[in-house]
């Protein structure tokens, strides 16, 4: 917990419990982005092994971009 106290970007939150929750949430989001970035290139190969068609592979590559555009 001492390492988290060095992070100064949540100093505007007065309650220490809420500050700790905000830091944990930011760390969780960062780790999710890293995990997603490391696994995304292999989704297509995994889908081919499962027997996906060309149409399904197209959806697999285009739907994440479409959802992020809408979000």
Secondary structure in CASP SS format (residue, H / E / C, confidence):
PFRMAT SS
TARGET T0000
AUTHOR 0000-0000-0000
METHOD secondary structure of the structure
MODEL  1
X C 1.00
X H 1.00
X H 1.00
X H 1.00
X H 1.00
X C 1.00
X C 1.00
X C 1.00
X C 1.00
X C 1.00
X C 1.00
X C 1.00
X C 1.00
X C 1.00
X C 1.00
X H 1.00
X H 1.00
X H 1.00
X H 1.00
X H 1.00
X H 1.00
X H 1.00
X H 1.00
X H 1.00
X H 1.00
X H 1.00
X H 1.00
X H 1.00
X H 1.00
X H 1.00
X H 1.00
X H 1.00
X H 1.00
X H 1.00
X H 1.00
X H 1.00
X H 1.00
X H 1.00
X H 1.00
X H 1.00
X H 1.00
X H 1.00
X H 1.00
X H 1.00
X H 1.00
X H 1.00
X H 1.00
X H 1.00
X H 1.00
X H 1.00
X C 1.00
X C 1.00
X C 1.00
X H 1.00
X H 1.00
X H 1.00
X H 1.00
X H 1.00
X H 1.00
X H 1.00
X H 1.00
X H 1.00
X H 1.00
X H 1.00
X H 1.00
X H 1.00
X H 1.00
X H 1.00
X H 1.00
X H 1.00
X C 1.00
END
